[in-house]
Amino acid sequence: MITVTFHISCKKHSLTKTRDVVSVSKHNLRLFQSEEYNEEMIEVEVGSEVNILDDVKEIYEKEFSEALAEYNKGKRSDRQIHDYLEYVSESKKNDVATEVILQVGDKEFWADKTREQWNAMKPLLREQLEYVKEIVPEFKIASAVTHLDEDSPHMHVVGVPVATGYKRGLSKQVAKTKVFDQERLEKIQDLMHDFVEHQMKDHPEIFGDETLKPKEKGRNSDFSKEFYLRLKQQEYEKLEDKCQEKETQIEALDDTAKEMKQDIESKVDQYVDSVVNSEMKKEFMRYATLENPKTTLGKLVSKAFKTFKEWWDKTKKPEVAEKARTSLLQKLRENQAIVDQRKEQQGPNLKRNNLSPER
């Protein structure tokens, strides 16, 4: 007995952010060098051969532009959603897209099959894709790629599940959990199981007398080795992103530490200069006030200071002294006026207190 796979991406392998779609694009379209894969043995059935994210963007533009314009109408700019795809990617409340893997049989089944039998699966996978469009019309297909370069022929389908009738937010939204809820998923898988069963009966040249294994209740799919490899690749790329983010944070901390060090050094230099200048002034005044200087420097400074003091006493001292005296007297007069005013205000109260009868 062989298995049929209709697996949707879920949990930590969900396409939650746009970068997850970029990661899927690298794998599905073979946009990297690897000895394990052969780019010539894949076929793009739907979408671009370069970037699946661009295909997803087209779906968003087609499906949500009208609902987005309606939502933004009359709202302030800071409350509008300017890019719905970016909004979904940043919110982490919904997946930006969903990937489905279609596959019949595992590595053991396909190990002894001829290349002609492998190639004969391509139209059958296309039929399955068309059937998915029929039974899940809310799942808008952005990309579909057939792989024949791994353990078994299979198809990667990336699409956007769409639902309507929302009262909050956009009236039309991306909605993986609504389109692929548990009950709906089980129904889809049952329908796919029956569909593939008929395909097998119609193509004995591929499947012979093999029969389909009954679907195990509660299972999303029967995983393939290829799918696990792809998941590991996604995890590796996410770890690389986290490492890059940490390196950026470390560089920012280094820059901050460098700025702090420069600021401290600047403050130290300012303090040292202040102390040096203060000591210099003290030393100058010590030389300047010497009664009988003996050194050449002492005599030079003392003479200069005496000349300066004579000039100061004759020209600047009277002016500075007058300003200081005037300022001080003005402040004294102002203070006296305040005292007199308070006495006048308190006078009537004192008189009334003195005239009151004794008790």
C-alpha positions as CSV (number, residue, x, y, z in Angstrom):
1,M,0.0,0.0,0.0
2,I,1.2,3.5,-0.8
3,T,0.4,6.9,0.7
4,V,-1.1,10.1,-0.8
5,T,0.2,13.4,0.5
6,F,-1.7,16.7,0.9
7,H,0.4,18.5,3.4
8,I,0.0,22.2,4.3
9,S,2.7,24.2,6.0
10,C,2.1,24.6,9.7
11,K,3.5,25.7,13.1
12,K,7.2,26.7,12.9
13,H,7.3,25.8,9.2
14,S,4.5,28.2,8.3
15,L,5.0,30.9,5.8
16,T,4.4,33.6,8.4
17,K,6.6,36.3,7.0
18,T,7.7,37.4,3.5
19,R,11.2,36.1,4.2
20,D,9.7,32.6,4.6
21,V,8.3,32.9,1.1
22,V,11.7,33.9,-0.1
23,S,13.2,30.8,1.5
24,V,10.6,28.6,-0.1
25,S,11.3,30.3,-3.4
26,K,15.0,29.4,-3.2
27,H,14.2,25.7,-2.7
28,N,11.2,25.3,-5.0
29,L,12.9,27.1,-7.9
30,R,16.3,25.7,-7.2
31,L,17.9,29.2,-6.8
32,F,21.0,27.8,-5.2
33,Q,23.9,25.5,-6.1
34,S,23.6,21.9,-4.8
35,E,24.8,18.5,-5.9
36,E,21.6,17.0,-4.6
37,Y,19.2,18.8,-7.0
38,N,19.0,19.3,-10.7
39,E,17.4,22.5,-12.0
40,E,16.6,20.9,-15.3
41,M,14.4,18.3,-13.7
42,I,11.8,20.7,-12.2
43,E,8.9,22.2,-14.1
44,V,7.1,25.5,-13.2
45,E,3.4,24.9,-13.8
46,V,2.2,28.2,-12.3
47,G,4.0,31.5,-11.5
48,S,7.4,32.9,-12.0
49,E,10.7,31.0,-12.5
50,V,12.6,33.6,-10.6
51,N,10.7,34.8,-7.4
52,I,7.6,33.3,-5.8
53,L,7.3,36.3,-3.6
54,D,6.5,38.4,-6.7
55,D,3.7,35.9,-7.5
56,V,2.3,36.3,-4.0
57,K,2.4,40.1,-4.3
58,E,0.3,39.8,-7.5
59,I,-2.3,37.7,-5.6
60,Y,-2.4,40.3,-2.8
61,E,-2.8,43.2,-5.3
62,K,-5.6,41.3,-7.1
63,E,-7.5,40.0,-4.1
64,F,-7.1,42.7,-1.4
65,S,-6.6,46.1,-3.1
66,E,-10.3,46.9,-3.2
67,A,-10.9,45.9,0.4
68,L,-7.8,47.8,1.5
69,A,-9.0,51.0,-0.2
70,E,-12.3,50.6,1.5
71,Y,-10.7,50.1,4.9
72,N,-8.4,53.1,4.5
73,K,-11.1,55.5,3.3
74,G,-11.6,58.3,5.8
75,K,-8.9,57.2,8.2
76,R,-5.9,59.3,9.3
77,S,-2.7,58.4,7.5
78,D,-1.2,56.9,10.7
79,R,-4.1,54.5,11.0
80,Q,-4.2,53.4,7.4
81,I,-2.6,50.1,6.1
82,H,-0.4,51.1,3.2
83,D,0.9,47.7,2.3
84,Y,-1.3,44.7,3.3
85,L,1.3,42.1,2.6
86,E,3.9,43.9,4.7
87,Y,1.2,44.4,7.4
88,V,0.4,40.7,7.6
89,S,4.1,39.8,7.6
90,E,4.8,42.1,10.5
91,S,1.7,41.4,12.5
92,K,2.5,37.6,12.9
93,K,-1.2,37.0,13.4
94,N,-1.7,35.3,10.1
95,D,0.5,33.5,7.6
96,V,1.2,35.6,4.5
97,A,0.8,32.4,2.3
98,T,0.4,28.7,2.6
99,E,2.4,25.9,0.9
100,V,0.8,22.6,0.0
101,I,2.8,19.5,-1.1
102,L,1.1,17.0,-3.4
103,Q,2.7,13.5,-3.6
104,V,1.7,9.9,-4.3
105,G,4.0,7.2,-3.0
106,D,7.3,7.4,-1.1
107,K,11.0,6.7,-1.9
108,E,10.5,2.9,-1.6
109,F,7.7,2.9,-4.1
110,W,9.5,5.0,-6.7
111,A,13.0,3.5,-6.2
112,D,12.5,0.9,-9.0
113,K,10.4,3.0,-11.4
114,T,11.6,4.0,-14.8
115,R,12.2,7.6,-15.9
116,E,9.2,7.2,-18.2
117,Q,7.0,6.3,-15.2
118,W,8.4,9.3,-13.3
119,N,7.6,11.6,-16.2
120,A,4.1,10.1,-16.5
121,M,3.3,11.5,-13.0
122,K,3.6,15.1,-14.2
123,P,0.2,15.3,-15.9
124,L,-1.3,13.5,-12.9
125,L,0.1,16.1,-10.5
126,R,-1.3,18.8,-12.8
127,E,-4.8,17.1,-12.6
128,Q,-4.4,17.1,-8.8
129,L,-3.6,20.8,-8.9
130,E,-6.7,21.6,-11.0
131,Y,-8.8,19.5,-8.6
132,V,-7.4,21.5,-5.6
133,K,-8.5,24.7,-7.4
134,E,-12.0,23.2,-7.8
135,I,-12.5,22.0,-4.2
136,V,-10.7,24.9,-2.5
137,P,-11.6,28.0,-4.7
138,E,-10.6,30.3,-1.8
139,F,-7.0,29.1,-2.1
140,K,-5.5,31.4,-4.7
141,I,-2.6,29.7,-6.4
142,A,0.5,31.8,-6.8
143,S,3.1,29.2,-7.7
144,A,3.2,25.5,-8.5
145,V,6.4,23.6,-9.3
146,T,6.9,19.9,-10.0
147,H,10.1,18.3,-8.7
148,L,11.5,15.1,-10.4
149,D,15.0,15.4,-9.0
150,E,14.5,13.9,-5.5
151,D,13.2,10.6,-4.0
152,S,9.8,10.8,-5.5
153,P,7.9,13.0,-8.0
154,H,5.9,15.7,-6.2
155,M,4.5,19.2,-6.5
156,H,5.0,22.3,-4.3
157,V,2.0,24.6,-4.4
158,V,2.2,28.1,-2.8
159,G,-1.0,30.1,-2.5
160,V,-3.0,32.6,-0.5
161,P,-6.1,31.5,1.4
162,V,-8.7,34.2,1.2
163,A,-11.9,34.7,3.3
164,T,-14.6,37.4,3.3
165,G,-17.2,38.8,5.7
166,Y,-15.0,40.2,8.4
167,K,-16.4,43.0,10.6
168,R,-13.1,44.1,12.0
169,G,-10.2,45.1,9.8
170,L,-10.5,44.5,6.1
171,S,-13.7,42.9,4.9
172,K,-11.6,40.5,2.9
173,Q,-8.4,39.0,4.5
174,V,-5.8,36.3,4.2
175,A,-7.1,33.5,6.4
176,K,-5.3,30.1,6.5
177,T,-7.0,29.0,9.7
178,K,-10.4,29.8,8.3
179,V,-9.9,28.2,4.9
180,F,-8.0,25.2,6.2
181,D,-9.6,24.5,9.6
182,Q,-9.5,20.9,10.9
183,E,-12.9,19.9,9.6
184,R,-12.3,21.4,6.2
185,L,-8.8,19.9,5.9
186,E,-10.0,16.4,6.7
187,K,-12.7,16.8,4.0
188,I,-10.2,18.0,1.5
189,Q,-7.8,15.2,2.2
190,D,-10.7,12.6,1.9
191,L,-11.6,14.1,-1.5
192,M,-8.0,14.1,-2.6
193,H,-7.6,10.5,-1.4
194,D,-10.6,9.4,-3.6
195,F,-9.3,11.5,-6.5
196,V,-5.9,9.9,-6.4
197,E,-7.5,6.4,-6.0
198,H,-9.2,6.9,-9.4
199,Q,-6.0,8.2,-11.0
200,M,-4.2,5.0,-9.8
201,K,-6.9,2.8,-11.3
202,D,-6.7,4.7,-14.6
203,H,-2.9,4.3,-14.8
204,P,-1.8,0.8,-14.0
205,E,1.3,1.4,-16.2
206,I,2.5,3.5,-13.2
207,F,0.9,2.0,-10.1
208,G,0.3,-1.6,-11.2
209,D,-2.0,-3.3,-8.6
210,E,-0.9,-1.0,-5.7
211,T,-3.6,0.4,-3.5
212,L,-3.8,3.5,-1.3
213,K,-3.2,3.3,2.4
214,P,-6.2,4.6,4.3
215,K,-5.7,8.1,5.7
216,E,-4.7,8.0,9.3
217,K,-7.1,10.2,11.4
218,G,-5.6,13.5,12.7
219,R,-2.6,13.4,10.4
220,N,-1.8,16.3,8.1
221,S,0.1,14.2,5.7
222,D,2.7,11.5,5.2
223,F,6.0,13.4,5.2
224,S,8.7,12.8,2.6
225,K,12.5,13.0,3.1
226,E,12.6,15.9,0.6
227,F,10.1,17.8,2.8
228,Y,12.3,17.3,5.9
229,L,15.3,18.5,4.0
230,R,13.5,21.6,2.9
231,L,12.4,22.3,6.5
232,K,16.0,22.0,7.7
233,Q,17.1,24.4,5.0
234,Q,14.5,27.0,6.2
235,E,15.6,26.5,9.8
236,Y,19.2,27.1,8.7
237,E,18.3,30.3,6.9
238,K,16.4,31.6,9.9
239,L,19.4,30.9,12.1
240,E,21.5,32.8,9.7
241,D,19.1,35.8,9.9
242,K,19.2,35.6,13.7
243,C,23.0,35.5,13.7
244,Q,23.1,38.5,11.4
245,E,20.7,40.4,13.7
246,K,22.9,39.6,16.7
247,E,26.0,40.8,14.9
248,T,24.3,44.0,14.1
249,Q,23.3,44.5,17.7
250,I,26.9,43.8,18.8
251,E,28.2,46.3,16.3
252,A,25.7,48.9,17.7
253,L,26.9,48.2,21.2
254,D,30.5,48.5,20.1
255,D,29.7,51.9,18.6
256,T,27.9,53.0,21.8
257,A,30.9,51.9,23.9
258,K,33.3,53.8,21.7
259,E,31.2,56.9,21.9
260,M,31.0,56.6,25.7
261,K,34.8,56.1,25.9
262,Q,35.4,59.2,23.8
263,D,32.9,61.2,25.9
264,I,34.7,60.1,29.1
265,E,38.1,60.9,27.7
266,S,36.8,64.4,26.7
267,K,35.4,65.1,30.2
268,V,38.7,63.9,31.8
269,D,40.7,66.2,29.5
270,Q,38.4,69.1,30.4
271,Y,38.8,68.4,34.1
272,V,42.6,68.1,33.9
273,D,42.7,71.4,31.9
274,S,40.6,73.1,34.6
275,V,42.8,71.9,37.4
276,V,46.0,72.9,35.5
277,N,44.6,76.4,34.8
278,S,43.6,76.9,38.4
279,E,47.0,75.9,39.7
280,M,48.6,78.1,37.1
281,K,46.6,81.1,38.3
282,K,47.5,80.3,41.9
283,E,51.2,80.1,41.0
284,F,51.1,83.3,39.0
285,M,49.5,85.2,42.0
286,R,52.1,83.7,44.3
287,Y,54.9,85.2,42.1
288,A,52.9,88.5,41.6
289,T,52.6,89.2,45.4
290,L,56.1,88.4,46.3
291,E,57.7,91.3,48.3
292,N,61.3,90.6,47.3
293,P,61.4,88.2,44.3
294,K,64.7,86.7,43.8
295,T,64.4,84.8,40.6
296,T,64.2,86.3,37.1
297,L,60.7,85.0,36.6
298,G,59.6,86.2,40.0
299,K,60.9,89.7,39.3
300,L,59.3,89.8,35.8
301,V,55.9,88.7,37.1
302,S,56.0,91.0,40.2
303,K,56.9,94.0,38.1
304,A,54.2,93.3,35.5
305,F,51.6,92.8,38.3
306,K,52.6,96.1,40.0
307,T,52.3,97.9,36.7
308,F,48.9,96.3,36.1
309,K,47.7,97.1,39.6
310,E,48.7,100.8,39.2
311,W,46.7,101.0,36.0
312,W,43.8,99.1,37.6
313,D,43.7,101.4,40.7
314,K,43.6,104.5,38.6
315,T,41.2,103.5,35.8
316,K,39.1,100.4,36.4
317,K,38.9,100.2,40.2
318,P,36.8,103.4,40.8
319,E,34.4,102.3,38.1
320,V,34.0,98.7,39.4
321,A,33.7,99.9,43.0
322,E,31.0,102.4,42.1
323,K,29.0,99.8,40.3
324,A,29.3,97.4,43.2
325,R,28.3,100.1,45.7
326,T,25.3,101.2,43.6
327,S,24.1,97.6,43.1
328,L,24.4,96.8,46.8
329,L,22.6,100.0,47.9
330,Q,19.8,99.3,45.4
331,K,19.3,95.8,46.8
332,L,19.3,97.2,50.4
333,R,16.7,99.8,49.4
334,E,14.5,97.1,47.8
335,N,14.8,94.9,50.9
336,Q,13.9,97.8,53.2
337,A,10.9,98.6,51.1
338,I,9.7,95.1,51.4
339,V,10.2,95.2,55.2
340,D,8.3,98.5,55.5
341,Q,5.4,97.2,53.4
342,R,5.0,94.1,55.6
343,K,5.0,96.4,58.7
344,E,2.2,98.5,57.2
345,Q,0.2,95.3,56.5
346,Q,0.7,94.0,60.0
347,G,0.1,97.3,61.8
348,P,-3.7,97.3,61.9
349,N,-3.8,93.8,63.1
350,L,-1.4,94.6,65.9
351,K,-3.6,97.6,67.0
352,R,-6.7,95.5,67.0
353,N,-5.0,92.9,69.1
354,N,-3.9,95.5,71.6
355,L,-7.4,97.0,71.9
356,S,-9.2,93.7,72.5
357,P,-10.6,93.4,76.1
358,E,-8.8,91.1,78.5
359,R,-10.5,87.8,79.4
